[in-house]
Amino acid sequence: MRHVYIRGIMGLIWVAATIVSVMSGNFMMAVLYVILGGAFFFSAYKTWKKDNKGGR
């Protein structure tokens, strides 16, 4: 379960980087940060679903 929390936190960090990048006007890097954050959130979600499915 720890991996889910770490991936979720990393996703939040990338979302924060996206916000900072958009505010500074660097939209190309913002797109990259959105993709990276989405990858971390997707990975956390899939791991969470796999762990909860085994417990049922």
Secondary structure, DSSP 8 states (H G I E B T S, - for coil): -HHHHHHHHHHHHHHHHHHHHHHHT-HHHHHHHHHHHHHHHHHHHHHHHHHHHHT-
